Amino acid sequence: MDVKKIYMDSDALLEGHFKLSSGNHSQFYLQSAKVLEDPKNAAALANGVAIQIQDSGLEVDTICAPALGGLIAGFALATALNKRSIFAERVDGEMTIRRGFEISVGEKVVICEDIITTGGSAMEAARAVEAMGGVVVGFAALANRGFCDRQNSEITKKANCKLPDETPFFALEDFTFEMYTPDECPLCKEGKSEAIKPGSRGN
Ligand code: ZN
């Protein structure tokens, strides 16, 4: 499966001059919601992750996605694995499991995102699952931003990856592109464009 092509064809991998939420600048931006607006893409990508999880022999009871970003990917992965699908959401800044979702003691949960960057939200969802007695047995994402080391990839974990070493992380593709502080940004130095916030033009 050519994941990059699926992203490009869906205008989900944008090229330009972007200001990321971290304040850093980048020539590329990933907008996973765009790739998932076609349910066939969501199903195909999630199926690819499901195959990796099944091949690893990992036992899973439930998929839990941090809202909002992980919702569609999590539901699609749960569908592919024929497992329960729940989500965690932020309430007053804290990732919480609500909506009457229950987790039994020892229930094996995979945390699923659309894209894992440093894994911060995924870890917050993992703590919420563990607080209810669940066991986080894996992390999953459709794509990896290159900070964490997923299964079957040569990528080395960066210092800012928050996922634990002992828990497997499954994803289909590494999207590793450079980020620059505004002072060091070569696109700023070129002076032909100003960094824009993705979404600042209504998307
Ligand atoms: Zn710049």
Boltz pocket constraint, residues with backbone or C-beta under 6 A from the ligand:
constraints:
  - pocket:
      binder: B
      contacts: [[A, 17], [A, 18], [A, 25], [A, 26], [A, 182], [A, 185], [A, 186], [A, 187], [A, 188], [A, 189], [A, 195]]
      max_distance: 6.0
